[in-house]
Amino acid sequence: MKKNVFSGLLVLVLLVGVVGLLGATPQEETGEWSPQRTITTIVPWGAGGVSDQSARVLASEMETVLGVKIAIVNQRFYRHESRV
């Protein structure tokens, strides 16, 4: 009984995945897009950390490719830590 339920569920998941892939066909391109303004990238950790440094290296490469300024904003989000 459990094997039949598992097989049926697996077939259903595969069917949904295939239908999703068929619906995700590429759209016809109408023209080339390029950004016109500064792009702001939010890094949700403090400045100077590995995430900040990685974002800045990536942004400098993207600036070269896209031809626009990319601003990095470090914004720490509130994280609730449970106290025992």
Buried (B, 14 or more C-beta within 10 A) or exposed (E): EEEEEEEEEEEEEEEEEEEEEEEEEEEEEEEEEEEEEEBEBEBEBEEEEEBBEEBBEEBEEBBEEEEEEBEBEBEEEEEEEEEE
